[in-house]
Amino acid sequence: MYMRRATINRKKSGNKKDVSIIIPARNEAKNLPKLLNSIAKDPQIEVIVMDDDSTDNTLAIAKYYDAKVNTVNNDMTWKGKSHACWEGSQYATNDLLMFIDADVQFTSDDSIWRIVYQYNLQGNKGLLSIQPFHKIKHLYENCSAIFNLMTIVGMNKFSINRSLNERQSAFGPLILTNKRDYELTHGHLNAKDKVIEGFALSNAYHNCDLPVDLFEGQGVVNFRMYPQGFRGLLEGWSKHFALGSKETKRSTLSLIILWLLGSSISTWSVLFSLKLGILYLILAVTIYFIYALQFHKFIRRTGDFNFIASICHPLLFICFIGIFFKSWLDINVFKRVQWKGRNINL
């Protein structure tokens, strides 16, 4: 498996444009202060927080940081955060619309303008999408390593077998577009009945012959996924992953599966070599550590996962298979997922 790099330009726009940042927020009291503190204080930046029936202090915190706060109308026909994004766009007063998850943080004061400049390079039209760099603090968060890696590789742009005329999907955590194109495509309204909005949103832009481009967020935007514990990690990835894999190009998915099998093969080779002698054991251990080094190189592209996690890649592989199987059951058998305390029927 090979990953192409696609990073945001290091320059920032000399001609700033007014941008409205729309933040869908449901019970995000712990995440919001970090995001709002990371947004540069600039009169050209409008910050809109859409409170989606939160039961914690999300509303009060958003007001404390002087964001424009609106409440999402109760409409259970919508699934996921798309409703908050769609209604937020109706309140935006600027031409550029940046939809950003509450667990994202900008790395510097010029991050927003670097993103805006990158959008300028694609003609100030279409959709620009960024997957933030994953910051972790606790050991269990390393369980997200393979999921983060597969999220990026599965978008096809970053794999070696991509084709130039292939439709790109979009990452959900950070999306930038302009109001004209958003209204033309009907934006998040396309994802009204979708759990994952990126696929529906990008398809709508492609159908209108508008460009969709994807980038890695390292050095520009970070996020910390599921800091509330392993249960949150299990719920979050279960909601996303089986649905997301359906949109991955089959040849790319096949290469991903073959690469993941390398983890189990390298592990079993060590176990079998124990009965074959010291030379076989040395060879098997060498292969195991070569795979671990390659694994570490890849996952460090997506987050600051530690090397111990890479050495223990069989455990991460088992975790990945377990969560993927749960995700498949939830979607195909039970036909429901959980999101922020809500049960969503599929």
N, C-alpha and C positions, 0 to 999 in steps of 0.2 A: 504494500500500500504506500502511496506517495501523496503528500499534501502540498499543494501550491500555496504560496503566500499571497495574501491580498490585504494589505494594511493601509490605513488611512494616511494620506499625504501629510508630511510633517510641516508643511507650510500652513499658514492661516490666512484667511481672506483679508485683503487690505480694504475691501469695500464691504463692510458688514451689512447684513440684511436683517430686518426684523423677523424674529422667530417666536412662535408660540409653542411652549413645551407643555404637553398634555400628559398628565400622570394618572392612570387608572389606579385607584387605591381602595382596597378592601382589607381592613384590619392590618394596616401597615404602619402602626404607631412606632415600631422599633426601627423600621427602615427609612421612613420619610426624613427624619432629621439629617441623616447622612447624605441623602440625595440632595435635599434642598440646600444644605450647607455647601455642597460641591458645585452648585450652579452659580456662575459668575454674576455678580451684582452689576447689571447693565440695563439701562432703560430700554434697550432694543430687545430684551428678552422678557417675554410674558410667560408667567408660570401659572398653569391651571391645574388644580387637583380635583379630580372627579371622585367624590366619596360614594362608594358602592355599598351602601347599607352596612357600614362598619359598626362594630359593637365595642371597639376600644377607643383610644383617644386620637384616632386618625384626623378627625375633623378639627379638633382643637389645635393639634400640632401644625396642621397645614395653615391655619389662620395665624398662629404665632409667628410663622416664618413669612407672613405677608403674601402668601399665595392667594390667587383668586380661587375660591372654593365653591363648588356646585355639587348638588346631590343628584345622583343618577336616578331617573324615574324607575319605579318598580315594574318590570316587564319580564316575566319568567320565560317568555318565548325566546329570549336571547340566551346564549351559552357563553360562559367565560367572560373575558374582559372587553370584548368587542363593543358591547353596549356602552360602557363608560368612555371608550375611545371615540365612538361615533357621536355621542352627545357632547363630549368635550370639544370636538371639532366645530360644533355649532356656536360655541362661546368664543372661539379664537378670533382675534382681531387682526392677526398678521398673515402675510401670504405664505410663509413657511410654517409647516406643521411638523413638530417632532413629538412622536408618541414614545414614551419611555416608561419602563416598569419601575416600580418603587424601590426595588432592591438593587438598582443600578446606581453607580456613582461616577461622576466625571473625575478624571485624574488631575486636571489642572484648569486654570481659568480660561485657557485658550482652546480647550477641548471642543466646545460647542462651535467655535469659529473654524476650527480645522475640519469638522464634519460639514459645516456649511460650505467651506471652500471645496471640499471633495464633491459635494453636490453640484457646485458651480462647474466643476470639470466634466460632469455628465450633462451639461447644458441646462441646468436648473429645471429639469423635468424628470418625470418618472418617480421611481422609488429607490431610496438608498437604505440599506439595512445593515446593522452591525451586531455581531455576537460579542458581548463584553467578555473581558478576560476574567476568569473565575478566581477569586481570592478565597482562601480557606483558612480556618483557624483550628478546627478540631479534627481528630483522626478520622472519624466516621465520614467526614465530608469528602475524603478521597474516593469514596464509593461513586461519586459523580464523574470520575475521570473518564471512564469509557463512554458514558452517556454524552458528555461534552464533546469528546472526540468524534463520536458517531454523528452528533448533530451537525458538526461542521462538514465532515467528509460526506455525509449523506445529502448535502445540498448540491452535490455534483460539480459545482464550480471548482472545488478544491481538490478534486481527484484527477488522476493522470489520464483517465479515459473520458474526460468531458469532451463534448463537441461544441463548436462555436455558436451553432444555431440552436442550442438547447435552451429551453426555458428555465430561468432561475427562479427559485422560490425565495422567500424572505424570512429572516430571523425575526422573532417577535419582540425581544427586549428593547430594541431601539430602531425606530423607523422614521425616516425623514422624507417628506414629500412637499408639494406645493398645493395650495388650496384649490387651484383650478383643476389640476389633474385628479385630486382627491374627489372633488364634486363630479367630475366627468365619469370616473370609474365607480362612484358610489362607495368608495372606501370600505370601511369596516362593515357596512351594511351587507356586503358579500359574505361576511363571516357570521351572520346572525345566528345560524344554526350549527356553527362549527366550534369545536373545542380549541383547535389550533388555528389561529387567524392568519398566519403567514402565508399558507398555501392559497387560500381563497383570495386574499388581498393581492398577491403577486399575479395570480391568474387573471384577475380583472384588469390589471395594468397591461399585461401582455396582450389581452384581447383588444385593447385600445392602441396597440403598437407603441406603448410607452416603455422606456428602458427600466430594468430592475437590476441593481448591482449590489453585491454583498462584500462585506469586509470583516476582518478580524479586529477586535477592539483593543488589543494590547497597547498600552501607552496612551490610550485615549479615554476608554471607559472600562470600568470594572463592575462586577457584581459579586455578591455573596449569596449563593443559593441555599435555601433551607437551613438557616442557622438555628432554627428552633429544635432540631434533633433529627434522628434517623427516621422517625415516623413521617415527618414532613417531607424528607427526601424520598421516601417510598411512595407517598401519595403524589408528589409532584411529578416524578419520572413515570409513574404508572399512568398518569393522565396523558402524558405526552407521547410516550415512545412508540407503542404499537401503531398508533395512528400515523405518526411521522414516518415510520419505516415503509408504509404503503406508498408514500410519495417519492421514495428513493429509487433512482434508476436501477433496474434489475442487475445490470453488469457491475455497477458500483456496489450494490448490496452483496453480490457474490464474492467480490474481492474482499469486502469487509469481513464476511463470514470466514473465508479462507485465512485471513490474517488473524482473526480471533482464535481460530483453531490452533494456531502456532503456540498459543499459551498452554493449552492442554497437552499438545504433542511434546513440547519441551519439558513439561512437568513429568509426563509418563516416561519419557526417555531417561530421566534421572532415576526414577524408581526402578525401572527394569535393569538399568546398568549396575545397580547394587549387586546383582547376582552374576554379572559378567566379568568383573574384575576392575582393577584400579584405572587402567587406561580408558576403558569404556566410560567409567564414572567421570573422569576428568573431561573427556570429550562432551559428555551429556551436560555436565555442569557449565562448561564453556558455552555451549549452545543456549542453555537456559539464560545465562547472564548477557549474552549478545542480544537475545530477544528482549530482556529487561531493559537494556540500554536503548534499544530502538523504541520500545514502548515509552520510556521516560522522555525521549526526545519528542515524540508525538504529543504526549499529554501536556508537556510543558508549553506547547503552543497554545493550549486552551486555558491553562490555569497554573497556579503555583503549587501544584501537587508535588509531594515530597518523594525522594528517591526510595524511601522504604516502601511506599505504595507500589512503585515499579518493580521492586524486588519481589513483592508479594502479589504479582499480577495474577496468579491462579485464583486467589481469593477475590480479587476484583472481578475476574471473569465469572466466577460462581455467583457473585452478587448481581452482576449484569444479567445473567441468564434467569435468575430467580425473579428479578423485578420485571424483566421483559415478559416472562411467562404470566406473572400477575396482571400486567398490563393487557396482554392478549386475552386473558380470561375476562377481565372487567369489560373490555370493549366488544368481544365476540360472543361471550356466553352470558354474562350478567347484564351487559349493555347499559352500563352506567359507570360514571367516574365521580370522584369527589374533587371539589375545588373550593378552597377557602371556606370549608364548612358547609358547602352546598352540595347536594346530590344532583348530578346532571344526567338525565336519561338520554341515551343515544338512539 
